[in-house]
Amino acid sequence: MIEWFKLARRRDILTRGVKVGVVVGTILTAINYGDVLLTAKILPLMYWKILLTYCVPFCVSTYASVEAARTTE
């Protein structure tokens, strides 16, 4: 488990995860909350949901990158 987190903190893996999180998170946010964002009627609960919308693709990308790195080492 400790080795997994060491790999997850590698610069290339973190950079890839952030890029994927930003791109995919923005697309998903636009799809799911675009109408609300355009009317500026955001409820406080939506901030958490939007944050999670960015976190999920980051976590998926990081997980996939770490598992790929583990199989090649």
Biopython code that builds the backbone (N, CA, C, O; Angstrom):
import numpy as np
from Bio.PDB.StructureBuilder import StructureBuilder

atoms = [
    (1, "MET", "N", (0.826, -1.200, 0.000)),
    (1, "MET", "CA", (0.000, 0.000, 0.000)),
    (1, "MET", "C", (0.868, 1.261, 0.000)),
    (1, "MET", "O", (0.572, 2.232, -0.696)),
    (2, "ILE", "N", (1.938, 1.227, 0.790)),
    (2, "ILE", "CA", (2.834, 2.386, 0.835)),
    (2, "ILE", "C", (3.483, 2.610, -0.524)),
    (2, "ILE", "O", (3.637, 3.749, -0.967)),
    (3, "GLU", "N", (3.861, 1.527, -1.178)),
    (3, "GLU", "CA", (4.460, 1.625, -2.514)),
    (3, "GLU", "C", (3.479, 2.241, -3.513)),
    (3, "GLU", "O", (3.874, 3.020, -4.381)),
    (4, "TRP", "N", (2.215, 1.891, -3.385)),
    (4, "TRP", "CA", (1.194, 2.432, -4.287)),
    (4, "TRP", "C", (1.124, 3.946, -4.149)),
    (4, "TRP", "O", (1.064, 4.654, -5.154)),
    (5, "PHE", "N", (1.130, 4.454, -2.915)),
    (5, "PHE", "CA", (1.054, 5.901, -2.689)),
    (5, "PHE", "C", (2.338, 6.608, -3.117)),
    (5, "PHE", "O", (2.295, 7.766, -3.532)),
    (6, "LYS", "N", (3.473, 5.928, -3.022)),
    (6, "LYS", "CA", (4.713, 6.513, -3.534)),
    (6, "LYS", "C", (4.621, 6.722, -5.036)),
    (6, "LYS", "O", (5.023, 7.764, -5.554)),
    (7, "LEU", "N", (4.088, 5.723, -5.733)),
    (7, "LEU", "CA", (3.907, 5.865, -7.180)),
    (7, "LEU", "C", (2.889, 6.968, -7.499)),
    (7, "LEU", "O", (3.071, 7.726, -8.451)),
    (8, "ALA", "N", (1.840, 7.054, -6.715)),
    (8, "ALA", "CA", (0.791, 8.048, -6.959)),
    (8, "ALA", "C", (1.320, 9.472, -6.801)),
    (8, "ALA", "O", (0.753, 10.407, -7.367)),
    (9, "ARG", "N", (2.396, 9.647, -6.041)),
    (9, "ARG", "CA", (2.956, 10.983, -5.838)),
    (9, "ARG", "C", (4.012, 11.349, -6.872)),
    (9, "ARG", "O", (4.583, 12.438, -6.818)),
    (10, "ARG", "N", (4.278, 10.445, -7.816)),
    (10, "ARG", "CA", (5.246, 10.783, -8.867)),
    (10, "ARG", "C", (4.747, 11.981, -9.668)),
    (10, "ARG", "O", (3.554, 12.111, -9.940)),
    (11, "ARG", "N", (5.671, 12.840, -10.034)),
    (11, "ARG", "CA", (5.314, 14.079, -10.726)),
    (11, "ARG", "C", (4.532, 13.815, -12.023)),
    (11, "ARG", "O", (3.531, 14.481, -12.285)),
    (12, "ASP", "N", (4.979, 12.861, -12.823)),
    (12, "ASP", "CA", (4.307, 12.603, -14.097)),
    (12, "ASP", "C", (2.886, 12.081, -13.888)),
    (12, "ASP", "O", (1.974, 12.423, -14.641)),
    (13, "ILE", "N", (2.710, 11.266, -12.878)),
    (13, "ILE", "CA", (1.372, 10.722, -12.601)),
    (13, "ILE", "C", (0.451, 11.820, -12.072)),
    (13, "ILE", "O", (-0.705, 11.912, -12.485)),
    (14, "LEU", "N", (0.952, 12.646, -11.167)),
    (14, "LEU", "CA", (0.136, 13.745, -10.647)),
    (14, "LEU", "C", (-0.214, 14.750, -11.739)),
    (14, "LEU", "O", (-1.344, 15.232, -11.803)),
    (15, "THR", "N", (0.754, 15.064, -12.596)),
    (15, "THR", "CA", (0.496, 16.011, -13.681)),
    (15, "THR", "C", (-0.584, 15.488, -14.614)),
    (15, "THR", "O", (-1.496, 16.222, -14.995)),
    (16, "ARG", "N", (-0.478, 14.217, -14.980)),
    (16, "ARG", "CA", (-1.488, 13.606, -15.854)),
    (16, "ARG", "C", (-2.864, 13.622, -15.186)),
    (16, "ARG", "O", (-3.868, 13.932, -15.826)),
    (17, "GLY", "N", (-2.900, 13.287, -13.900)),
    (17, "GLY", "CA", (-4.166, 13.273, -13.180)),
    (17, "GLY", "C", (-4.822, 14.637, -13.116)),
    (17, "GLY", "O", (-6.036, 14.762, -13.274)),
    (18, "VAL", "N", (-4.005, 15.669, -12.881)),
    (18, "VAL", "CA", (-4.553, 17.030, -12.818)),
    (18, "VAL", "C", (-5.085, 17.451, -14.184)),
    (18, "VAL", "O", (-6.169, 18.024, -14.282)),
    (19, "LYS", "N", (-4.319, 17.164, -15.238)),
    (19, "LYS", "CA", (-4.776, 17.528, -16.587)),
    (19, "LYS", "C", (-6.092, 16.837, -16.935)),
    (19, "LYS", "O", (-7.024, 17.468, -17.431)),
    (20, "VAL", "N", (-6.154, 15.546, -16.672)),
    (20, "VAL", "CA", (-7.383, 14.793, -16.959)),
    (20, "VAL", "C", (-8.530, 15.318, -16.105)),
    (20, "VAL", "O", (-9.645, 15.493, -16.596)),
    (21, "GLY", "N", (-8.257, 15.568, -14.834)),
    (21, "GLY", "CA", (-9.290, 16.077, -13.936)),
    (21, "GLY", "C", (-9.856, 17.408, -14.400)),
    (21, "GLY", "O", (-11.068, 17.623, -14.357)),
    (22, "VAL", "N", (-8.980, 18.301, -14.844)),
    (22, "VAL", "CA", (-9.437, 19.620, -15.292)),
    (22, "VAL", "C", (-10.250, 19.511, -16.574)),
    (22, "VAL", "O", (-11.327, 20.099, -16.679)),
    (23, "VAL", "N", (-9.747, 18.768, -17.540)),
    (23, "VAL", "CA", (-10.445, 18.670, -18.829)),
    (23, "VAL", "C", (-11.773, 17.927, -18.677)),
    (23, "VAL", "O", (-12.825, 18.442, -19.055)),
    (24, "VAL", "N", (-11.719, 16.727, -18.129)),
    (24, "VAL", "CA", (-12.938, 15.919, -18.010)),
    (24, "VAL", "C", (-13.895, 16.550, -16.994)),
    (24, "VAL", "O", (-15.107, 16.563, -17.210)),
    (25, "GLY", "N", (-13.361, 17.068, -15.896)),
    (25, "GLY", "CA", (-14.213, 17.723, -14.895)),
    (25, "GLY", "C", (-14.959, 18.917, -15.460)),
    (25, "GLY", "O", (-16.133, 19.128, -15.155)),
    (26, "THR", "N", (-14.270, 19.703, -16.292)),
    (26, "THR", "CA", (-14.920, 20.865, -16.911)),
    (26, "THR", "C", (-16.024, 20.434, -17.861)),
    (26, "THR", "O", (-17.103, 21.027, -17.876)),
    (27, "ILE", "N", (-15.757, 19.408, -18.652)),
    (27, "ILE", "CA", (-16.782, 18.908, -19.579)),
    (27, "ILE", "C", (-17.992, 18.386, -18.806)),
    (27, "ILE", "O", (-19.132, 18.704, -19.144)),
    (28, "LEU", "N", (-17.742, 17.589, -17.773)),
    (28, "LEU", "CA", (-18.852, 17.041, -16.989)),
    (28, "LEU", "C", (-19.611, 18.135, -16.236)),
    (28, "LEU", "O", (-20.834, 18.063, -16.110)),
    (29, "THR", "N", (-18.905, 19.133, -15.742)),
    (29, "THR", "CA", (-19.560, 20.241, -15.057)),
    (29, "THR", "C", (-20.446, 21.008, -16.026)),
    (29, "THR", "O", (-21.566, 21.385, -15.681)),
    (30, "ALA", "N", (-19.954, 21.240, -17.231)),
    (30, "ALA", "CA", (-20.756, 21.939, -18.238)),
    (30, "ALA", "C", (-22.006, 21.135, -18.598)),
    (30, "ALA", "O", (-23.088, 21.698, -18.765)),
    (31, "ILE", "N", (-21.849, 19.825, -18.713)),
    (31, "ILE", "CA", (-22.997, 18.984, -19.046)),
    (31, "ILE", "C", (-24.010, 18.957, -17.899)),
    (31, "ILE", "O", (-25.209, 19.129, -18.117)),
    (32, "ASN", "N", (-23.520, 18.740, -16.682)),
    (32, "ASN", "CA", (-24.422, 18.538, -15.550)),
    (32, "ASN", "C", (-24.940, 19.824, -14.915)),
    (32, "ASN", "O", (-26.056, 19.851, -14.396)),
    (33, "TYR", "N", (-24.141, 20.890, -14.952)),
    (33, "TYR", "CA", (-24.514, 22.109, -14.229)),
    (33, "TYR", "C", (-24.486, 23.354, -15.106)),
    (33, "TYR", "O", (-24.591, 24.467, -14.590)),
    (34, "GLY", "N", (-24.347, 23.192, -16.409)),
    (34, "GLY", "CA", (-24.245, 24.335, -17.311)),
    (34, "GLY", "C", (-25.412, 25.289, -17.201)),
    (34, "GLY", "O", (-25.218, 26.503, -17.149)),
    (35, "ASP", "N", (-26.622, 24.758, -17.164)),
    (35, "ASP", "CA", (-27.802, 25.627, -17.075)),
    (35, "ASP", "C", (-27.824, 26.389, -15.766)),
    (35, "ASP", "O", (-28.200, 27.561, -15.743)),
    (36, "VAL", "N", (-27.436, 25.759, -14.693)),
    (36, "VAL", "CA", (-27.417, 26.414, -13.380)),
    (36, "VAL", "C", (-26.321, 27.478, -13.343)),
    (36, "VAL", "O", (-26.535, 28.569, -12.814)),
    (37, "LEU", "N", (-25.161, 27.169, -13.894)),
    (37, "LEU", "CA", (-24.062, 28.138, -13.896)),
    (37, "LEU", "C", (-24.402, 29.364, -14.742)),
    (37, "LEU", "O", (-24.025, 30.484, -14.397)),
    (38, "LEU", "N", (-25.104, 29.154, -15.835)),
    (38, "LEU", "CA", (-25.468, 30.287, -16.691)),
    (38, "LEU", "C", (-26.514, 31.185, -16.056)),
    (38, "LEU", "O", (-26.546, 32.385, -16.332)),
    (39, "THR", "N", (-27.362, 30.631, -15.218)),
    (39, "THR", "CA", (-28.375, 31.458, -14.544)),
    (39, "THR", "C", (-27.904, 31.960, -13.185)),
    (39, "THR", "O", (-28.604, 32.733, -12.531)),
    (40, "ALA", "N", (-26.722, 31.525, -12.760)),
    (40, "ALA", "CA", (-26.119, 31.949, -11.475)),
    (40, "ALA", "C", (-27.017, 31.610, -10.287)),
    (40, "ALA", "O", (-27.084, 32.367, -9.318)),
    (41, "LYS", "N", (-27.699, 30.481, -10.364)),
    (41, "LYS", "CA", (-28.549, 30.034, -9.253)),
    (41, "LYS", "C", (-27.920, 28.817, -8.588)),
    (41, "LYS", "O", (-28.544, 27.762, -8.478)),
    (42, "ILE", "N", (-26.675, 28.981, -8.146)),
    (42, "ILE", "CA", (-25.942, 27.868, -7.559)),
    (42, "ILE", "C", (-26.273, 27.763, -6.074)),
    (42, "ILE", "O", (-26.152, 28.736, -5.329)),
    (43, "LEU", "N", (-26.686, 26.588, -5.661)),
    (43, "LEU", "CA", (-26.938, 26.321, -4.253)),
    (43, "LEU", "C", (-25.636, 25.871, -3.595)),
    (43, "LEU", "O", (-24.764, 25.327, -4.272)),
    (44, "PRO", "N", (-25.492, 26.088, -2.295)),
    (44, "PRO", "CA", (-24.253, 25.696, -1.610)),
    (44, "PRO", "C", (-23.887, 24.218, -1.796)),
    (44, "PRO", "O", (-22.705, 23.891, -1.903)),
    (45, "LEU", "N", (-24.862, 23.337, -1.835)),
    (45, "LEU", "CA", (-24.587, 21.918, -2.027)),
    (45, "LEU", "C", (-23.938, 21.646, -3.385)),
    (45, "LEU", "O", (-23.158, 20.704, -3.525)),
    (46, "MET", "N", (-24.255, 22.455, -4.364)),
    (46, "MET", "CA", (-23.710, 22.247, -5.709)),
    (46, "MET", "C", (-22.209, 22.468, -5.756)),
    (46, "MET", "O", (-21.532, 21.864, -6.588)),
    (47, "TYR", "N", (-21.668, 23.313, -4.891)),
    (47, "TYR", "CA", (-20.215, 23.520, -4.874)),
    (47, "TYR", "C", (-19.500, 22.213, -4.569)),
    (47, "TYR", "O", (-18.480, 21.907, -5.186)),
    (48, "TRP", "N", (-20.019, 21.442, -3.629)),
    (48, "TRP", "CA", (-19.423, 20.144, -3.291)),
    (48, "TRP", "C", (-19.558, 19.168, -4.449)),
    (48, "TRP", "O", (-18.630, 18.419, -4.751)),
    (49, "LYS", "N", (-20.709, 19.180, -5.091)),
    (49, "LYS", "CA", (-20.916, 18.275, -6.220)),
    (49, "LYS", "C", (-19.994, 18.623, -7.386)),
    (49, "LYS", "O", (-19.479, 17.732, -8.061)),
    (50, "ILE", "N", (-19.788, 19.909, -7.619)),
    (50, "ILE", "CA", (-18.884, 20.329, -8.690)),
    (50, "ILE", "C", (-17.452, 19.945, -8.344)),
    (50, "ILE", "O", (-16.710, 19.481, -9.210)),
    (51, "LEU", "N", (-17.060, 20.132, -7.098)),
    (51, "LEU", "CA", (-15.726, 19.724, -6.662)),
    (51, "LEU", "C", (-15.521, 18.227, -6.878)),
    (51, "LEU", "O", (-14.475, 17.808, -7.371)),
    (52, "LEU", "N", (-16.510, 17.427, -6.513)),
    (52, "LEU", "CA", (-16.418, 15.982, -6.728)),
    (52, "LEU", "C", (-16.373, 15.630, -8.210)),
    (52, "LEU", "O", (-15.756, 14.638, -8.598)),
    (53, "THR", "N", (-17.025, 16.440, -9.032)),
    (53, "THR", "CA", (-17.012, 16.214, -10.474)),
    (53, "THR", "C", (-15.598, 16.328, -11.021)),
    (53, "THR", "O", (-15.256, 15.656, -11.995)),
    (54, "TYR", "N", (-14.778, 17.163, -10.413)),
    (54, "TYR", "CA", (-13.369, 17.273, -10.810)),
    (54, "TYR", "C", (-12.511, 16.185, -10.154)),
    (54, "TYR", "O", (-11.551, 15.702, -10.755)),
    (55, "CYS", "N", (-12.856, 15.807, -8.938)),
    (55, "CYS", "CA", (-12.040, 14.818, -8.207)),
    (55, "CYS", "C", (-12.136, 13.413, -8.797)),
    (55, "CYS", "O", (-11.146, 12.681, -8.811)),
    (56, "VAL", "N", (-13.293, 13.037, -9.275)),
    (56, "VAL", "CA", (-13.479, 11.675, -9.782)),
    (56, "VAL", "C", (-12.566, 11.362, -10.966)),
    (56, "VAL", "O", (-11.876, 10.344, -10.926)),
    (57, "PRO", "N", (-12.526, 12.188, -12.022)),
    (57, "PRO", "CA", (-11.606, 11.843, -13.118)),
    (57, "PRO", "C", (-10.139, 11.911, -12.692)),
    (57, "PRO", "O", (-9.316, 11.160, -13.216)),
    (58, "PHE", "N", (-9.795, 12.799, -11.751)),
    (58, "PHE", "CA", (-8.430, 12.839, -11.226)),
    (58, "PHE", "C", (-8.086, 11.510, -10.566)),
    (58, "PHE", "O", (-7.021, 10.945, -10.816)),
    (59, "CYS", "N", (-8.985, 11.011, -9.726)),
    (59, "CYS", "CA", (-8.741, 9.746, -9.024)),
    (59, "CYS", "C", (-8.673, 8.570, -9.986)),
    (59, "CYS", "O", (-7.827, 7.689, -9.826)),
    (60, "VAL", "N", (-9.540, 8.544, -10.967)),
    (60, "VAL", "CA", (-9.536, 7.446, -11.942)),
    (60, "VAL", "C", (-8.240, 7.458, -12.746)),
    (60, "VAL", "O", (-7.630, 6.410, -12.960)),
    (61, "SER", "N", (-7.820, 8.637, -13.188)),
    (61, "SER", "CA", (-6.586, 8.745, -13.950)),
    (61, "SER", "C", (-5.381, 8.348, -13.107)),
    (61, "SER", "O", (-4.493, 7.641, -13.583)),
    (62, "THR", "N", (-5.349, 8.795, -11.875)),
    (62, "THR", "CA", (-4.237, 8.462, -10.983)),
    (62, "THR", "C", (-4.190, 6.960, -10.730)),
    (62, "THR", "O", (-3.123, 6.349, -10.786)),
    (63, "TYR", "N", (-5.331, 6.377, -10.456)),
    (63, "TYR", "CA", (-5.395, 4.933, -10.215)),
    (63, "TYR", "C", (-4.888, 4.162, -11.433)),
    (63, "TYR", "O", (-4.068, 3.253, -11.303)),
    (64, "ALA", "N", (-5.382, 4.530, -12.617)),
    (64, "ALA", "CA", (-4.978, 3.824, -13.833)),
    (64, "ALA", "C", (-3.482, 3.986, -14.090)),
    (64, "ALA", "O", (-2.817, 3.032, -14.493)),
    (65, "SER", "N", (-2.953, 5.177, -13.863)),
    (65, "SER", "CA", (-1.531, 5.422, -14.097)),
    (65, "SER", "C", (-0.669, 4.637, -13.114)),
    (65, "SER", "O", (0.359, 4.082, -13.503)),
    (66, "VAL", "N", (-1.069, 4.584, -11.866)),
    (66, "VAL", "CA", (-0.297, 3.837, -10.869)),
    (66, "VAL", "C", (-0.324, 2.339, -11.189)),
    (66, "VAL", "O", (0.705, 1.667, -11.114)),
    (67, "GLU", "N", (-1.474, 1.831, -11.537)),
    (67, "GLU", "CA", (-1.564, 0.400, -11.870)),
    (67, "GLU", "C", (-0.743, 0.078, -13.117)),
    (67, "GLU", "O", (-0.115, -0.979, -13.189)),
    (68, "ALA", "N", (-0.743, 0.976, -14.094)),
    (68, "ALA", "CA", (0.070, 0.761, -15.292)),
    (68, "ALA", "C", (1.553, 0.787, -14.928)),
    (68, "ALA", "O", (2.332, -0.019, -15.438)),
    (69, "ALA", "N", (1.942, 1.698, -14.062)),
    (69, "ALA", "CA", (3.351, 1.788, -13.646)),
    (69, "ALA", "C", (3.762, 0.547, -12.854)),
    (69, "ALA", "O", (4.897, 0.085, -12.974)),
    (70, "ARG", "N", (2.861, 0.014, -12.057)),
    (70, "ARG", "CA", (3.168, -1.176, -11.273)),
    (70, "ARG", "C", (3.385, -2.395, -12.164)),
    (70, "ARG", "O", (4.218, -3.243, -11.845)),
    (71, "THR", "N", (2.670, -2.499, -13.246)),
    (71, "THR", "CA", (2.797, -3.668, -14.117)),
    (71, "THR", "C", (4.042, -3.607, -14.987)),
    (71, "THR", "O", (4.530, -4.637, -15.451)),
    (72, "THR", "N", (4.563, -2.390, -15.211)),
    (72, "THR", "CA", (5.755, -2.254, -16.053)),
    (72, "THR", "C", (7.041, -2.309, -15.234)),
    (72, "THR", "O", (8.123, -2.446, -15.804)),
    (73, "GLU", "N", (6.946, -2.207, -13.925)),
    (73, "GLU", "CA", (8.156, -2.240, -13.087)),
    (73, "GLU", "C", (8.467, -3.620, -12.612)),
    (73, "GLU", "O", (9.450, -3.820, -11.899)),
]
sb = StructureBuilder()
sb.init_structure("model")
sb.init_model(0)
sb.init_chain("A")
sb.init_seg("    ")
for serial, (resi, resn, name, xyz) in enumerate(atoms, 1):
    if name == "N":
        sb.init_residue(resn, " ", resi, " ")
    sb.init_atom(name, np.array(xyz, "f"), 0.0, 1.0, " ", f" {name:<3s}", serial, name[0])
structure = sb.get_structure()
